[in-house]
């Protein structure tokens, strides 16, 4: 099949972004086989940089607009490096009345080594906030525990999210564990020994 021989990462998705078919090049970007991508959400495999881009595209597709859509994305390469690039989605169908499928192409623009993302130093207050969030604390609870305002906690969370490219708080906490900021296997969550005392 010609689809399988194309060197560009390509997938066919339903209108909601679930992968129906993927070529080997697309599967290689995810470190798996084409069959294992079937049914997965393309925007969970390739994280959008801006949620508003996705919302605008979803609305346009609901209105059956037939344009080419581009989304800036990041994803974890099989070797551990973080890659970034663009997903281009073209609605395709046999008739105008049909709900279109999406022909999705991935363009790799660059890569950051896994070690490049590791923070050189963490402010003790940032480490403490991450440990509190990992333990299930709300923003208000983290503010009380650290002596900050809610806005102060949100400021540190925004800075960390931007530094690590995290889309939400769950991903932020997961990255804190992956980067060795928080000690795995410890409850309640605590800074890793390398972080030093607060």
C-alpha positions as CSV (number, residue, x, y, z in Angstrom):
1,X,0.0,0.0,0.0
2,X,1.3,3.4,-1.0
3,X,0.3,4.9,2.4
4,X,2.7,2.6,4.2
5,X,5.6,3.6,1.9
6,X,5.4,7.3,2.5
7,X,8.3,8.5,4.6
8,X,6.3,11.4,6.1
9,X,4.4,10.5,9.3
10,X,0.7,10.3,8.3
11,X,-2.4,9.1,10.0
12,X,-6.1,9.0,9.2
13,X,-8.3,10.1,12.1
14,X,-12.0,10.4,12.7
15,X,-13.4,13.9,13.2
16,X,-12.7,13.6,17.0
17,X,-9.0,12.8,16.5
18,X,-9.1,9.0,17.1
19,X,-6.5,7.3,14.9
20,X,-8.2,5.0,12.3
21,X,-5.0,4.2,10.3
22,X,-1.4,5.2,10.7
23,X,1.7,4.6,8.5
24,X,4.9,3.1,9.9
25,X,6.6,6.6,9.9
26,X,3.9,7.9,12.2
27,X,4.1,4.9,14.5
28,X,7.9,5.2,14.7
29,X,7.5,8.7,16.1
30,X,5.5,7.2,18.9
31,X,7.8,4.2,19.4
32,X,5.2,1.6,18.4
33,X,3.5,-0.1,15.5
34,X,0.7,1.2,13.3
35,X,-1.8,-1.2,14.7
36,X,-1.2,-0.1,18.3
37,X,-2.0,3.5,17.4
38,X,-5.5,2.6,16.2
39,X,-8.1,4.2,18.5
40,X,-5.6,6.5,20.3
41,X,-6.3,10.2,20.4
42,X,-3.8,12.0,18.2
43,X,-3.8,15.0,20.5
44,X,-2.7,12.9,23.4
45,X,0.1,11.4,21.4
46,X,1.2,14.8,20.2
47,X,0.5,17.5,22.8
48,X,-0.8,20.8,21.4
49,X,1.1,24.0,22.4
50,X,-2.1,26.0,22.6
51,X,-5.5,24.6,23.6
52,X,-7.2,27.5,21.8
53,X,-5.9,26.2,18.4
54,X,-7.6,22.9,19.0
55,X,-10.9,24.5,20.1
56,X,-11.0,26.7,16.9
57,X,-10.4,23.6,14.7
58,X,-13.0,21.5,16.6
59,X,-15.6,24.3,16.1
60,X,-14.7,24.7,12.4
61,X,-15.1,20.9,11.9
62,X,-18.5,20.9,13.6
63,X,-19.6,23.6,11.2
64,X,-18.2,21.4,8.3
65,X,-15.6,23.9,7.2
66,X,-13.1,22.3,4.8
67,X,-9.8,24.0,5.4
68,X,-6.3,22.9,6.2
69,X,-5.6,23.2,9.9
70,X,-2.2,23.3,11.7
71,X,-1.4,22.7,15.3
72,X,1.9,23.2,17.0
73,X,2.7,20.1,19.0
74,X,5.3,18.4,21.3
75,X,5.9,14.8,22.0
76,X,8.3,12.3,23.6
77,X,10.5,10.6,21.0
78,X,11.3,6.9,21.6
79,X,14.9,7.8,22.7
80,X,13.6,10.1,25.5
81,X,14.2,13.4,23.7
82,X,11.4,15.8,23.4
83,X,10.5,16.7,19.8
84,X,8.4,19.6,18.5
85,X,6.7,20.2,15.2
86,X,3.4,20.8,13.4
87,X,0.4,18.6,12.8
88,X,-1.5,19.4,9.7
89,X,-5.1,18.1,9.4
90,X,-7.0,18.1,6.1
91,X,-10.7,17.1,6.2
92,X,-11.4,14.4,3.5
93,X,-14.6,12.7,2.5
94,X,-16.3,11.5,-0.7
95,X,-19.2,14.0,-0.5
96,X,-19.7,17.4,1.2
97,X,-22.5,16.0,3.3
98,X,-20.4,13.2,4.8
99,X,-18.7,13.7,8.2
100,X,-15.1,14.1,7.1
101,X,-12.2,12.0,8.3
102,X,-8.9,13.9,8.9
103,X,-5.7,13.2,7.0
104,X,-3.1,14.2,9.6
105,X,0.6,14.8,8.6
106,X,3.3,15.4,11.1
107,X,6.3,17.7,10.4
108,X,9.2,17.4,12.8
109,X,10.8,20.8,13.4
110,X,13.3,20.0,16.1
111,X,14.4,18.1,19.1
112,X,15.6,18.8,22.7
113,X,17.7,16.2,24.4
114,X,16.1,14.7,27.5
115,X,18.9,16.0,29.8
116,X,18.4,19.6,28.4
117,X,15.0,19.7,30.1
118,X,16.3,18.7,33.5
119,X,16.3,21.7,35.8
120,X,19.7,22.7,37.1
121,X,18.3,24.1,40.3
122,X,14.9,24.4,41.8
123,X,13.7,27.0,44.3
124,X,12.8,25.3,47.5
125,X,9.3,26.8,47.4
126,X,8.7,25.4,43.9
127,X,9.8,21.9,45.1
128,X,7.5,22.3,48.1
129,X,4.5,23.3,45.9
130,X,5.1,20.3,43.6
131,X,5.2,18.0,46.6
132,X,2.0,19.4,48.0
133,X,0.2,19.1,44.6
134,X,1.5,15.5,44.2
135,X,-0.2,14.8,47.6
136,X,-3.5,16.2,46.4
137,X,-3.4,19.7,47.8
138,X,-5.5,22.4,46.2
139,X,-4.0,25.7,45.2
140,X,-5.4,27.3,48.3
141,X,-4.0,24.6,50.6
142,X,-0.6,24.9,48.9
143,X,-0.8,28.6,49.5
144,X,-1.5,28.2,53.2
145,X,1.3,25.6,53.6
146,X,3.9,27.7,51.9
147,X,2.9,31.1,53.3
148,X,2.1,32.4,49.8
149,X,-1.0,33.8,48.3
150,X,-3.0,31.8,45.8
151,X,-1.7,34.1,43.1
152,X,1.9,33.4,44.3
153,X,1.4,29.6,44.0
154,X,-0.2,30.1,40.5
155,X,2.8,32.2,39.5
156,X,5.3,29.4,40.4
157,X,3.1,26.8,38.7
158,X,3.0,28.9,35.5
159,X,6.8,29.4,35.5
160,X,7.3,25.6,36.0
161,X,4.8,24.7,33.3
162,X,6.5,27.1,30.8
163,X,10.0,25.8,31.8
164,X,9.0,22.1,31.4
165,X,6.4,22.5,28.6
166,X,3.7,20.9,30.8
167,X,0.1,21.3,29.6
168,X,-1.5,20.9,33.0
169,X,-0.9,20.2,36.7
170,X,-1.0,16.5,36.4
171,X,1.7,16.6,33.7
172,X,3.7,19.0,35.9
173,X,3.7,16.6,38.8
174,X,4.6,13.7,36.5
175,X,7.5,15.6,35.1
176,X,8.7,16.5,38.6
177,X,8.9,12.7,39.3
178,X,10.5,12.0,35.9
179,X,13.1,14.7,36.4
180,X,14.0,13.5,39.9
181,X,12.7,16.6,41.7
182,X,10.3,14.5,43.7
183,X,11.4,11.2,45.3
184,X,9.5,8.2,43.9
185,X,8.0,5.6,46.3
186,X,7.7,8.1,49.1
187,X,4.4,9.1,50.8
188,X,3.6,11.8,51.5
189,X,5.4,13.2,48.4
190,X,8.8,14.7,49.3
191,X,11.7,16.3,47.4
192,X,14.3,13.9,46.1
193,X,17.5,13.8,48.2
194,X,19.5,15.7,45.6
195,X,17.2,18.7,46.0
196,X,18.6,19.3,49.5
197,X,16.8,20.7,52.5
198,X,14.4,23.6,52.2
